[in-house]
Amino acid sequence: MRFALITALLFIAGCASYQSKVSESRSLLKQGRTTEAVAKLELLANEESKDQLIYLLDYATALQVAGDYNQSTQFFLKADRFSDLQDYHSVTNILGATLGGEESIQYKGESFEKFLINTMLAINFLSVNNQDSALVEARRINEKISKMKMDGREPYELSPFAKYLSGLVWESQGKFDDAYISFEQTYQLDPSIPFVKEDLIRGAIKARRSEVAQDWKQKFSEVEESDLWLSRQRGELVVLVQQGWGPVKGSRSGDYTFPQLFPQSSETAYAQVSVDGQPVKTTQVVYNIEKVAIETMNKDYGALVARRVGGVVAKAVVADQIRQKNQLAGDLAWIAMNVADRADVRQWSTLPETIQMARLQLPPGKYKMKIHGISAEGNPTGESIEDVLVNIKSGQRTFVTWRALK
C-alpha cells in the first residue's frame, strides 16, 4: 500500500501539465492554422478525464475561431452541462490533492468562466442570426447570476458583459422591459462599460418608464438623446471583437507550488470598423477578461495558501508513519509527495484578453464591412477581414464577431 502510494504520486509528478498539452494548439491558432489546432484539441476534448471540462472549453473556442459556430455550440453546451454537475471528489482524489497537488481534483471552472460559457454560446447564436437561442442563454445568465449572488460572489465575478449582452438581445427582440432591467443590472455591476449610459436612457424610454428615464437624463447630462433611438428607419450593426489572449497560468516566481497569471502581449490592441463609406468606428473594451482572471486569482490566493499549509502537515504525518516501519520508504514518500506538489496551472486558456464592441446605426440594406486590427500606437497590424456582407433590417440588430489573434 505504501509503495503503491509512492508510485501513484511519482506518476502524478511525471504527468504532462495541462499547459504543456495545449500550448501547441494555442500557438497554431495564433499562426492562423486553425484546422490543425482544432484537430489536436478534439482528441483531448473527447477523452474522459478530470480535465475534460477545460479541454471542452478550449476545443469549443477553437471551433468558434475557425468559424464553425454550430459545432462550437455543441461543445459549449456539453461544457455547460459539465460545469453544472455537483462537485464530487472521491476520497482518493482528496487524498491525492492533500498529499500531492490540486491537479488531482476534477477541474470545475472559475466563476467568471462559467458565465463566459453562456456568453460564448450567445455569441455563436448571434453569429448565425439565431436570436431566439441567444435569448435562452440570456435567461441562463440571469439564473447563474441569481445563484452566485447568493453564494456571495464579487461583482466582477458576475460577468457584467454577459448581463449587458443579454440586454442588447432582449432589446433587439422587442422585450424592452427585460432589456432595461439588464442594462440597469449591468450598470450596477460595472458602470464603466461604454454605451451603458445611453442604453439606460433609451431602454427606460422604450420600456415606458418615463420617470426613470428622466432621472437617468439628469444624471447623465452629457448623453445626447437621439431621434434615431425610436426610429424604425434604422437598424444597428454590433461588432464584437475578441482581442488577443488572456493571461496564462504558470508557477509563481519563488514558489513552484503556487500558480501565477502571466499577461500575454498582443500586437492588435483594438480594431477599426468601416462600412461602405460610413464614418470609421473604433472598438471599445466592454469586458477585460485578463483583469477579471487576475482579480479572481488574487481573491482565492489566501484559501490556496491555507490548503497548502494543511497539505504540508499531512505529508509530514504520512511520511513519519512510513518511516516508523521503514526509514528508506518514509524518505522516498516525503520526496515523492513534495515532487508531486506543483502549481495547478489549469485554466480556460484560449480566451481573449478583452471583448470589445463597436456599434453603427445604419439605414436598412446590405453593406460590405471591413475590420482592421490596430496596434496600441495606432498603426495597422495587418490583421483584418474584408468584404463581409451584412444585412441591416429596420429596428433590429445585426451581430458580427471577430477574433484578433495577433
Secondary structure, DSSP 8 states (H G I E B T S, - for coil): -HHHHHHHHHHHHHS--HHHHHHHHHHHHHTT-HHHHHHHHHHHHTS-STTHHHHHHHHHHHHHHTT-HHHHHHHHHHHHHHHHS-----HHHHHHHHHS-GGGS-----HHHHHHHHHHHHHHHHHTT-HHHHHHHHHHHHHHHHHHHHTT--GGGG-HHHHHHHHHHHHHTT-HHHHHHHHHHHHHH-TTSTTHHHHHHHHHHHTT-HHHHHHHHHHTTTS---GGGG-TT-EEEEEEEEES---EEEEETTEEEEEEEE----S--EEEEEETTS--EE-EEEEEHHHHHHHHHHHHHHHHHHHHHHHHHHHHHHHHHHHHH-HHHHHHHHHHHHHH--------TT--SEEEEEEEEE-SEEEEEEEEEE-TTS-EEEEEEEEEEEEE-TT-EEEEEEEE--
